[in-house]
């Protein structure tokens, strides 16, 4: 019997998530480790908002804030990033000219809008490539001066929403921003 053939009763299902506040402490038995809070972990792991991993997650959070979407904790491995109360699925794509490392020139701006296979823990990969969101939001952190770069300054961002099934509109925006980066 393969893992895909196992009955549902044999699956290990995680308990419901209890979101952390940030003040929880790392501990060993009854001993709490000094300065080892979840907030300090977040600062250590995600404190550089220029990082490619972090800027994408930050853009998702910013879009959720701007749209006033109810959010809890970001689920891992979703086929889309956000969902409206009406059930509309949103995929957020982020890019920035400046990165968290030394650069010879500004980064080229590109967004991937490829059709992908869905993935579910119990069934594996889907059979057909598709766009799994109803909307895409392209987010560009457009600051080009390292001394002025501020991820939390929304004046340094551009947000362009697109309907997912409009290939011409999506490709056009992708090409426009790629061309704009060559000029900067």
BAVO-91733 format. One record per residue: x, y, z negated of N, C-alpha, C, O in turn. Coordinates in Angstrom, 3 decimals. Example, Ala and Ser with C-alpha at 12.3 -4.5 7.8 and 13.67 -1.06 7.14 Angstrom:
2
13.190, -5.690, -7.800, 12.300, -4.500, -7.800, 13.200, -3.300, -7.800, 14.236, -3.319, -8.465 $
12.850, -2.250, -7.080, 13.670, -1.060, -7.140, 12.900, 0.030, -7.870, 13.409, 1.138, -8.039 $
//
This chain:
184
0.848, -1.182, 0.000, 0.000, 0.000, 0.000, 0.889, 1.239, 0.000, 1.770, 1.377, -0.848 $
0.656, 2.134, 0.950, 1.425, 3.374, 0.996, 0.801, 4.399, 0.056, -0.306, 4.210, -0.447 $
1.537, 5.490, -0.171, 1.019, 6.530, -1.063, -0.276, 7.130, -0.516, -1.143, 7.543, -1.285 $
-0.409, 7.178, 0.824, -1.624, 7.716, 1.430, -2.830, 6.803, 1.254, -3.972, 7.251, 1.366 $
-2.582, 5.527, 0.978, -3.672, 4.570, 0.839, -4.112, 4.389, -0.607, -5.078, 3.671, -0.865 $
-3.428, 5.020, -1.558, -3.772, 4.837, -2.966, -5.120, 5.477, -3.275, -5.428, 6.552, -2.760 $
-5.907, 4.839, -4.094, -7.190, 5.428, -4.482, -6.982, 6.719, -5.267, -5.950, 6.915, -5.909 $
-7.983, 7.594, -5.202, -7.915, 8.883, -5.877, -7.644, 8.731, -7.369, -6.972, 9.582, -7.953 $
-8.134, 7.699, -7.987, -7.959, 7.523, -9.433, -6.492, 7.404, -9.835, -6.169, 7.622, -11.002 $
-5.600, 7.070, -8.918, -4.185, 6.901, -9.243, -3.369, 8.179, -9.099, -2.170, 8.176, -9.378 $
-3.989, 9.262, -8.672, -3.258, 10.503, -8.482, -3.012, 11.190, -9.812, -3.868, 11.177, -10.696 $
-1.838, 11.791, -9.949, -1.524, 12.595, -11.131, -1.996, 14.017, -10.839, -1.435, 14.708, -9.989 $
-3.012, 14.432, -11.539, -3.600, 15.747, -11.307, -3.135, 16.698, -12.391, -3.274, 16.394, -13.575 $
-2.581, 17.851, -12.011, -2.117, 18.790, -13.030, -3.284, 19.332, -13.853, -4.407, 19.456, -13.366 $
-2.991, 19.644, -15.093, -4.007, 20.271, -15.938, -4.244, 21.681, -15.410, -3.376, 22.224, -14.726 $
-5.378, 22.286, -15.703, -5.616, 23.660, -15.230, -4.501, 24.597, -15.698, -4.000, 24.497, -16.818 $
-4.140, 25.497, -14.809, -3.055, 26.434, -15.072, -3.442, 27.415, -16.167, -4.547, 27.958, -16.168 $
-2.539, 27.632, -17.080, -2.698, 28.663, -18.105, -1.675, 29.729, -17.778, -0.493, 29.573, -18.086 $
-2.122, 30.830, -17.147, -1.161, 31.874, -16.756, -0.388, 32.404, -17.959, -0.935, 32.541, -19.052 $
0.873, 32.696, -17.745, 1.704, 33.247, -18.813, 1.604, 34.766, -18.806, 1.308, 35.372, -17.776 $
1.852, 35.372, -19.954, 1.762, 36.828, -20.120, 3.121, 37.497, -19.959, 3.196, 38.665, -19.578 $
4.180, 36.775, -20.243, 5.515, 37.350, -20.163, 6.215, 37.377, -21.508, 7.444, 37.432, -21.570 $
5.435, 37.339, -22.600, 6.063, 37.394, -23.925, 6.318, 36.008, -24.520, 6.840, 35.904, -25.630 $
5.958, 34.944, -23.799, 6.235, 33.593, -24.280, 7.741, 33.367, -24.326, 8.483, 33.915, -23.511 $
8.179, 32.569, -25.271, 9.618, 32.373, -25.488, 10.017, 30.930, -25.218, 9.242, 30.002, -25.448 $
11.235, 30.757, -24.728, 11.835, 29.436, -24.566, 12.121, 28.909, -25.964, 12.580, 29.653, -26.830 $
11.853, 27.645, -26.182, 12.036, 27.086, -27.525, 12.540, 25.658, -27.446, 12.396, 24.979, -26.430 $
13.131, 25.225, -28.537, 13.587, 23.859, -28.699, 13.101, 23.424, -30.072, 13.625, 23.855, -31.099 $
12.085, 22.558, -30.071, 11.460, 22.216, -31.339, 10.785, 23.456, -31.904, 9.984, 24.097, -31.223 $
11.105, 23.792, -33.143, 10.547, 24.987, -33.768, 11.446, 26.210, -33.608, 11.105, 27.297, -34.074 $
12.592, 26.035, -32.952, 13.546, 27.134, -32.820, 13.312, 27.885, -31.508, 13.278, 27.285, -30.434 $
13.152, 29.203, -31.611, 12.972, 30.063, -30.447, 14.329, 30.616, -30.040, 15.080, 31.103, -30.886 $
14.651, 30.544, -28.749, 15.919, 31.081, -28.260, 15.798, 32.600, -28.096, 14.883, 33.079, -27.426 $
16.694, 33.337, -28.691, 16.665, 34.797, -28.660, 16.750, 35.305, -27.219, 17.539, 34.795, -26.423 $
15.955, 36.286, -26.897, 15.941, 36.953, -25.590, 15.603, 36.022, -24.427, 15.897, 36.340, -23.275 $
15.000, 34.897, -24.712, 14.664, 33.943, -23.651, 13.159, 33.956, -23.400, 12.493, 32.929, -23.530 $
12.631, 35.121, -23.042, 11.199, 35.247, -22.764, 10.916, 34.988, -21.294, 11.821, 35.027, -20.460 $
9.670, 34.729, -20.989, 9.256, 34.579, -19.599, 9.525, 35.884, -18.846, 9.942, 35.851, -17.688 $
9.291, 37.032, -19.489, 9.574, 38.318, -18.852, 11.049, 38.431, -18.467, 11.370, 38.916, -17.382 $
11.945, 37.986, -19.348, 13.372, 38.011, -19.017, 13.693, 37.049, -17.874, 14.568, 37.329, -17.055 $
12.993, 35.922, -17.816, 13.153, 35.007, -16.682, 12.721, 35.700, -15.397, 13.430, 35.637, -14.392 $
11.568, 36.360, -15.416, 11.087, 37.060, -14.218, 12.086, 38.115, -13.775, 12.357, 38.256, -12.582 $
12.633, 38.856, -14.731, 13.633, 39.878, -14.383, 14.857, 39.250, -13.732, 15.394, 39.778, -12.758 $
15.291, 38.122, -14.276, 16.464, 37.429, -13.752, 16.176, 36.856, -12.365, 16.975, 37.039, -11.446 $
15.056, 36.172, -12.202, 14.753, 35.455, -10.962, 14.214, 36.361, -9.855, 14.488, 36.134, -8.677 $
13.453, 37.380, -10.231, 12.747, 38.178, -9.231, 12.998, 39.671, -9.374, 12.247, 40.478, -8.827 $
14.034, 40.045, -10.095, 14.322, 41.451, -10.350, 14.796, 42.227, -9.140, 14.684, 43.452, -9.122 $
15.322, 41.554, -8.126, 15.770, 42.233, -6.911, 14.633, 42.199, -5.902, 14.449, 41.199, -5.208 $
13.877, 43.273, -5.816, 12.714, 43.314, -4.932, 13.100, 43.388, -3.458, 12.229, 43.344, -2.589 $
14.413, 43.502, -3.162, 14.879, 43.510, -1.773, 15.043, 42.099, -1.219, 15.098, 41.916, -0.003 $
15.119, 41.123, -2.077, 15.333, 39.741, -1.650, 14.223, 39.303, -0.700, 13.058, 39.641, -0.910 $
14.572, 38.558, 0.337, 13.576, 38.091, 1.309, 12.448, 37.310, 0.646, 11.284, 37.471, 1.013 $
12.776, 36.483, -0.308, 11.750, 35.694, -0.996, 10.837, 36.608, -1.802, 9.615, 36.468, -1.761 $
11.425, 37.527, -2.524, 10.643, 38.391, -3.397, 9.845, 39.417, -2.625, 8.699, 39.684, -2.987 $
10.401, 40.006, -1.574, 9.678, 41.051, -0.848, 8.413, 40.489, -0.203, 7.410, 41.195, -0.108 $
8.442, 39.249, 0.237, 7.240, 38.631, 0.804, 6.157, 38.442, -0.237, 4.989, 38.738, 0.017 $
6.532, 37.953, -1.400, 5.578, 37.768, -2.486, 5.071, 39.119, -2.979, 3.886, 39.265, -3.280 $
5.957, 40.104, -3.063, 5.558, 41.445, -3.467, 4.541, 42.009, -2.475, 3.541, 42.597, -2.889 $
4.778, 41.841, -1.181, 3.843, 42.339, -0.167, 2.474, 41.686, -0.331, 1.452, 42.361, -0.200 $
2.437, 40.399, -0.612, 1.154, 39.718, -0.840, 0.429, 40.354, -2.019, -0.773, 40.611, -1.951 $
1.162, 40.607, -3.099, 0.578, 41.201, -4.300, 0.095, 42.620, -4.018, -0.984, 43.006, -4.468 $
0.883, 43.403, -3.275, 0.479, 44.773, -2.934, -0.812, 44.751, -2.118, -1.730, 45.523, -2.394 $
-0.890, 43.878, -1.119, -2.101, 43.783, -0.297, -3.294, 43.426, -1.182, -4.368, 44.010, -1.033 $
-3.121, 42.489, -2.087, -4.212, 42.119, -3.002, -4.640, 43.316, -3.842, -5.832, 43.519, -4.070 $
-3.665, 44.117, -4.310, -3.998, 45.302, -5.106, -4.742, 46.335, -4.262, -5.742, 46.898, -4.708 $
-4.262, 46.585, -3.052, -4.884, 47.583, -2.187, -6.309, 47.187, -1.786, -7.181, 48.045, -1.645 $
-6.534, 45.901, -1.606, -7.867, 45.411, -1.240, -8.732, 45.117, -2.465, -9.891, 44.719, -2.344 $
-8.147, 45.320, -3.644, -8.838, 45.060, -4.913, -9.383, 43.633, -4.971, -10.522, 43.399, -5.375 $
-8.537, 42.685, -4.555, -8.928, 41.278, -4.575, -8.698, 40.690, -5.957, -7.698, 41.007, -6.602 $
-9.590, 39.855, -6.416, -9.349, 39.174, -7.687, -8.252, 38.120, -7.488, -8.389, 37.220, -6.659 $
-7.183, 38.241, -8.244, -6.096, 37.271, -8.128, -5.740, 36.762, -9.505, -5.912, 37.460, -10.504 $
-5.253, 35.563, -9.550, -4.755, 34.978, -10.787, -3.265, 34.750, -10.620, -2.486, 35.701, -10.563 $
-2.881, 33.512, -10.543, -1.489, 33.134, -10.323, -1.360, 32.616, -8.895, -2.221, 31.881, -8.413 $
-0.288, 33.001, -8.230, -0.073, 32.601, -6.831, 0.059, 31.088, -6.730, 0.943, 30.496, -7.349 $
-0.824, 30.460, -5.946, -0.694, 29.006, -5.778, 0.479, 28.663, -4.857, 0.734, 29.384, -3.893 $
1.179, 27.595, -5.136, 2.291, 27.192, -4.259, 1.776, 26.492, -3.008, 0.745, 25.821, -3.039 $
2.491, 26.652, -1.926, 2.255, 25.908, -0.683, 0.876, 26.106, -0.082, 0.337, 25.174, 0.515 $
0.291, 27.279, -0.216, -1.003, 27.533, 0.399, -0.872, 27.696, 1.898, 0.191, 28.072, 2.392 $
-1.946, 27.418, 2.629, -1.920, 27.606, 4.083, -2.295, 29.043, 4.445, -2.245, 29.419, 5.616 $
-2.663, 29.831, 3.466, -2.858, 31.265, 3.599, -2.529, 31.882, 2.245, -2.372, 31.159, 1.262 $
-2.422, 33.203, 2.179, -1.922, 33.859, 0.972, -2.998, 34.369, 0.031, -2.873, 34.242, -1.187 $
-4.048, 34.944, 0.586, -5.080, 35.585, -0.229, -6.450, 35.209, 0.314, -6.586, 34.757, 1.451 $
-7.470, 35.406, -0.530, -8.829, 35.146, -0.083, -9.759, 36.207, -0.666, -9.672, 36.547, -1.846 $
-10.639, 36.717, 0.171, -11.602, 37.715, -0.287, -12.742, 37.018, -1.020, -12.912, 35.807, -0.874 $
-13.524, 37.752, -1.801, -14.686, 37.139, -2.454, -15.667, 36.525, -1.453, -16.392, 35.591, -1.795 $
-15.696, 37.045, -0.210, -16.569, 36.502, 0.829, -15.973, 35.268, 1.507, -16.600, 34.685, 2.392 $
-14.760, 34.866, 1.097, -14.142, 33.666, 1.662, -13.214, 33.902, 2.833, -12.700, 32.939, 3.401 $
-12.978, 35.148, 3.218, -12.050, 35.436, 4.310, -10.619, 35.163, 3.849, -10.200, 35.623, 2.787 $
-9.884, 34.418, 4.652, -8.505, 34.051, 4.323, -7.550, 35.041, 4.962, -7.712, 35.420, 6.122 $
-6.550, 35.457, 4.192, -5.593, 36.463, 4.651, -4.182, 35.905, 4.559, -3.785, 35.353, 3.533 $
-3.432, 36.053, 5.640, -2.013, 35.698, 5.669, -1.227, 36.999, 5.707, -1.458, 37.841, 6.575 $
-0.298, 37.166, 4.772, 0.504, 38.382, 4.684, 1.910, 38.073, 5.188, 2.536, 37.105, 4.757 $
2.392, 38.896, 6.094, 3.752, 38.764, 6.623, 4.518, 40.030, 6.264, 4.002, 41.133, 6.444 $
5.733, 39.892, 5.763, 6.506, 41.048, 5.318, 7.877, 41.074, 5.981, 8.457, 40.037, 6.304 $
8.375, 42.290, 6.172, 9.717, 42.497, 6.701, 10.235, 43.828, 6.168, 9.458, 44.695, 5.768 $
11.555, 43.977, 6.167, 12.186, 45.217, 5.710, 13.465, 45.441, 6.506, 14.150, 44.494, 6.890 $
13.770, 46.707, 6.746, 15.018, 47.039, 7.442, 16.230, 46.827, 6.541, 17.310, 46.474, 7.015 $
16.045, 47.044, 5.232, 17.153, 46.923, 4.280, 17.002, 45.654, 3.450, 15.894, 45.245, 3.102 $
18.127, 45.051, 3.149, 18.152, 43.816, 2.377, 18.953, 44.041, 1.097, 19.460, 45.137, 0.858 $
19.060, 43.016, 0.292, 19.788, 43.102, -0.965, 21.265, 42.793, -0.837, 21.923, 42.560, -1.851 $
21.802, 42.784, 0.347, 23.223, 42.510, 0.566, 23.800, 43.584, 1.498, 23.046, 44.348, 2.100 $
25.118, 43.644, 1.617, 25.757, 44.591, 2.527, 25.325, 44.285, 3.958, 25.258, 43.124, 4.361 $
25.032, 45.341, 4.722, 24.596, 45.172, 6.103, 25.421, 46.067, 7.020, 25.756, 47.193, 6.652 $
25.750, 45.573, 8.208, 26.423, 46.391, 9.224, 25.407, 47.293, 9.921, 25.736, 48.397, 10.355 $
24.167, 46.808, 10.021, 23.087, 47.557, 10.676, 21.760, 47.141, 10.034, 21.688, 46.182, 9.266 $
20.739, 47.879, 10.369, 19.403, 47.564, 9.864, 18.961, 46.195, 10.383, 19.328, 45.790, 11.486 $
18.185, 45.506, 9.590, 17.655, 44.213, 10.021, 16.660, 44.394, 11.153, 15.923, 45.379, 11.195 $
16.646, 43.433, 12.071, 15.637, 43.411, 13.120, 14.311, 43.007, 12.493, 14.274, 42.152, 11.608 $
13.243, 43.609, 12.942, 11.927, 43.315, 12.395, 11.246, 42.281, 13.275, 11.132, 42.457, 14.488 $
10.799, 41.207, 12.654, 10.097, 40.144, 13.373, 9.101, 39.484, 12.427, 9.362, 39.337, 11.233 $
7.982, 39.097, 12.969, 6.961, 38.392, 12.209, 6.635, 37.102, 12.950, 6.463, 37.118, 14.169 $
6.548, 36.004, 12.242, 6.183, 34.734, 12.857, 4.686, 34.527, 12.698, 4.156, 34.533, 11.587 $
4.025, 34.348, 13.809, 2.584, 34.100, 13.788, 2.274, 32.762, 14.460, 1.191, 32.561, 15.009 $
3.229, 31.872, 14.404, 3.069, 30.565, 15.036, 1.918, 29.793, 14.402, 1.614, 29.940, 13.219 $
1.307, 28.986, 15.214, 0.298, 28.058, 14.693, 1.064, 26.969, 13.934, 2.111, 26.506, 14.385 $
0.534, 26.572, 12.791, 1.231, 25.609, 11.938, 0.313, 24.446, 11.578, -0.905, 24.512, 11.745 $
0.926, 23.399, 11.086, 0.166, 22.266, 10.568, -0.234, 22.564, 9.125, 0.564, 23.093, 8.352 $
-1.437, 22.232, 8.775, -1.846, 22.363, 7.376, -1.192, 21.239, 6.582, -0.718, 20.255, 7.150 $
-1.174, 21.399, 5.275, -0.611, 20.362, 4.410, -1.439, 20.266, 3.140, -1.746, 21.279, 2.512 $
-1.789, 19.078, 2.773, -2.500, 18.798, 1.523, -1.741, 17.698, 0.798, -1.247, 16.762, 1.425 $
-1.648, 17.809, -0.515, -0.879, 16.845, -1.301, -1.359, 15.416, -1.089, -0.541, 14.502, -0.992 $
-2.656, 15.211, -1.016, -3.191, 13.847, -0.936, -3.249, 13.291, 0.478, -3.295, 12.074, 0.660 $
-3.249, 14.163, 1.482, -3.389, 13.662, 2.849, -2.171, 13.936, 3.721, -2.059, 13.384, 4.816 $
-1.264, 14.775, 3.256, -0.080, 15.102, 4.042, -0.380, 16.175, 5.072, -1.242, 17.027, 4.861 $
0.336, 16.129, 6.186, 0.193, 17.143, 7.224, -1.033, 16.888, 8.080, -1.405, 15.745, 8.345 $
-1.652, 17.979, 8.506, -2.774, 17.896, 9.437, -2.302, 17.465, 10.803, -1.100, 17.345, 11.042 $
-3.234, 17.234, 11.695, -2.903, 16.723, 13.020, -2.785, 17.815, 14.076, -2.118, 17.616, 15.092 $
-3.421, 18.966, 13.856, -3.420, 20.020, 14.862, -2.821, 21.305, 14.313, -3.083, 21.699, 13.177 $
-2.012, 21.945, 15.142, -1.468, 23.251, 14.773, -2.575, 24.292, 14.931, -3.329, 24.277, 15.904 $
-2.654, 25.192, 13.957, -3.696, 26.217, 13.979, -3.234, 27.423, 13.169, -2.251, 27.365, 12.430 $
-3.968, 28.507, 13.330, -3.822, 29.646, 12.430, -4.858, 29.428, 11.337, -6.046, 29.289, 11.629 $
-4.431, 29.398, 10.111, -5.301, 29.012, 9.002, -5.922, 30.199, 8.284, -6.661, 30.023, 7.315 $
-5.628, 31.405, 8.752, -6.183, 32.605, 8.135, -7.132, 33.288, 9.116, -7.036, 33.110, 10.330 $
-8.037, 34.062, 8.563, -8.941, 34.865, 9.380, -8.291, 36.194, 9.752, -8.576, 36.766, 10.804 $
-7.415, 36.675, 8.873, -6.722, 37.947, 9.062, -5.243, 37.793, 8.793, -4.833, 37.006, 7.940 $
-4.443, 38.549, 9.527, -3.025, 38.719, 9.223, -2.840, 40.169, 8.789, -3.486, 41.069, 9.325 $
-1.968, 40.390, 7.829, -1.553, 41.743, 7.493, -0.040, 41.773, 7.626, 0.669, 41.111, 6.869 $
0.454, 42.546, 8.594, 1.894, 42.743, 8.757, 2.286, 43.897, 7.848, 1.691, 44.973, 7.906 $
3.278, 43.671, 7.019, 3.742, 44.674, 6.051, 5.200, 44.989, 6.341, 6.051, 44.099, 6.322 $
5.479, 46.237, 6.606, 6.841, 46.658, 6.894, 7.289, 47.662, 5.843, 6.688, 48.726, 5.693 $
8.349, 47.319, 5.115, 9.002, 48.263, 4.215, 9.975, 48.995, 5.117, 11.027, 48.459, 5.466 $
9.623, 50.240, 5.505, 10.322, 50.902, 6.604, 11.458, 51.839, 6.187, 12.059, 52.477, 7.052 $
11.767, 51.940, 4.912, 12.864, 52.825, 4.499, 14.177, 52.338, 5.124, 14.466, 51.142, 5.153 $
14.965, 53.304, 5.624, 16.230, 52.958, 6.262, 17.425, 53.585, 5.555, 18.544, 53.529, 6.065 $
17.199, 54.179, 4.390, 18.259, 54.799, 3.592, 18.392, 54.034, 2.283, 17.506, 54.125, 1.433 $
19.478, 53.278, 2.093, 19.619, 52.481, 0.872, 19.482, 53.296, -0.417, 19.008, 52.769, -1.424 $
19.879, 54.549, -0.407, 19.805, 55.374, -1.619, 18.365, 55.751, -1.966, 18.075, 56.081, -3.117 $
17.466, 55.706, -0.993, 16.074, 56.101, -1.223, 15.118, 54.917, -1.294, 13.940, 55.094, -1.605 $
15.601, 53.728, -1.015, 14.744, 52.539, -0.932, 14.044, 52.297, -2.260, 14.678, 52.277, -3.315 $
12.721, 52.113, -2.197, 11.930, 51.864, -3.407, 10.751, 50.980, -3.024, 9.815, 51.442, -2.371 $
10.788, 49.732, -3.420, 9.748, 48.773, -3.049, 8.380, 49.148, -3.603, 7.360, 48.725, -3.059 $
8.342, 49.926, -4.666, 7.064, 50.262, -5.294, 6.475, 51.574, -4.787, 5.404, 51.981, -5.237 $
7.156, 52.237, -3.862, 6.665, 53.472, -3.258, 5.884, 53.094, -1.994, 6.477, 52.761, -0.968 $
4.567, 53.149, -2.076, 3.741, 52.722, -0.947, 3.895, 53.625, 0.268, 3.501, 53.239, 1.369 $
4.459, 54.821, 0.095, 4.750, 55.671, 1.249, 5.865, 55.086, 2.110, 6.042, 55.505, 3.254 $
6.615, 54.128, 1.580, 7.685, 53.479, 2.347, 7.205, 52.192, 3.031, 8.013, 51.443, 3.581 $
5.927, 51.944, 2.996, 5.357, 50.736, 3.606, 4.381, 51.115, 4.712, 3.735, 52.161, 4.664 $
4.289, 50.241, 5.707, 3.222, 50.281, 6.706, 2.484, 48.957, 6.615, 3.100, 47.902, 6.465 $
1.167, 49.016, 6.705, 0.331, 47.816, 6.638, -0.568, 47.794, 7.865, -1.359, 48.713, 8.081 $
-0.445, 46.748, 8.663, -1.257, 46.614, 9.866, -2.062, 45.315, 9.798, -1.484, 44.230, 9.866 $
-3.384, 45.409, 9.666, -4.216, 44.195, 9.646, -4.647, 43.805, 11.060, -4.893, 44.666, 11.905 $
-4.734, 42.497, 11.304, -5.147, 41.980, 12.599, -6.056, 40.786, 12.407, -5.892, 40.002, 11.472 $
-7.018, 40.659, 13.305, -7.862, 39.468, 13.316, -7.023, 38.321, 13.868, -6.363, 38.483, 14.895 $
-7.037, 37.195, 13.224, -6.131, 36.087, 13.559, -6.343, 35.522, 14.949, -5.384, 35.038, 15.550 $
-7.541, 35.561, 15.486, -7.775, 34.947, 16.797, -7.443, 35.878, 17.958, -7.569, 35.475, 19.114 $
-7.024, 37.108, 17.682, -6.715, 38.064, 18.741, -5.222, 37.993, 19.080, -4.433, 38.809, 18.605 $
-4.845, 37.016, 19.903, -3.441, 36.776, 20.243, -2.778, 37.994, 20.878, -1.631, 38.305, 20.558 $
-3.478, 38.685, 21.767, -2.887, 39.835, 22.444, -2.530, 40.936, 21.452, -1.453, 41.527, 21.537 $
-3.427, 41.211, 20.520, -3.187, 42.244, 19.520, -2.027, 41.847, 18.608, -1.166, 42.674, 18.308 $
-1.997, 40.602, 18.172, -0.922, 40.122, 17.297, 0.426, 40.194, 17.997, 1.391, 40.699, 17.423 $
0.510, 39.698, 19.225, 1.773, 39.707, 19.968, 2.232, 41.138, 20.236, 3.424, 41.436, 20.159 $
1.292, 42.017, 20.549, 1.639, 43.411, 20.814, 2.247, 44.080, 19.596, 3.243, 44.793, 19.716 $
1.671, 43.866, 18.436, 2.206, 44.461, 17.209, 3.570, 43.874, 16.894, 4.480, 44.590, 16.475 $
3.711, 42.579, 17.096, 4.986, 41.917, 16.843, 6.075, 42.545, 17.728, 7.178, 42.818, 17.254 $
5.766, 42.770, 19.001, 6.739, 43.350, 19.939, 7.011, 44.821, 19.633, 8.156, 45.263, 19.724 $
5.973, 45.591, 19.269, 6.153, 47.013, 18.956, 7.130, 47.202, 17.807, 8.040, 48.026, 17.896 $
6.950, 46.445, 16.730, 7.827, 46.613, 15.573, 9.229, 46.095, 15.864, 10.206, 46.635, 15.346 $
9.340, 45.059, 16.684, 10.673, 44.577, 17.060, 11.396, 45.656, 17.866, 12.588, 45.883, 17.662 $
10.688, 46.319, 18.775, 11.295, 47.400, 19.571, 11.650, 48.595, 18.698, 12.703, 49.204, 18.889 $
10.788, 48.944, 17.742, 11.025, 50.078, 16.851, 12.325, 49.884, 16.057, 13.069, 50.840, 15.836 $
12.589, 48.660, 15.637, 13.805, 48.372, 14.872, 15.062, 48.580, 15.695, 16.110, 48.907, 15.138 $
14.987, 48.399, 17.010, 16.156, 48.595, 17.879, 16.520, 50.066, 17.987, 17.688, 50.412, 18.161 $
15.508, 50.941, 17.882, 15.748, 52.366, 17.981, 16.363, 52.926, 16.702, 17.163, 53.861, 16.750 $
15.976, 52.332, 15.517, 16.397, 52.863, 14.220, 17.813, 52.558, 13.930, 18.322, 52.936, 12.875 $
//
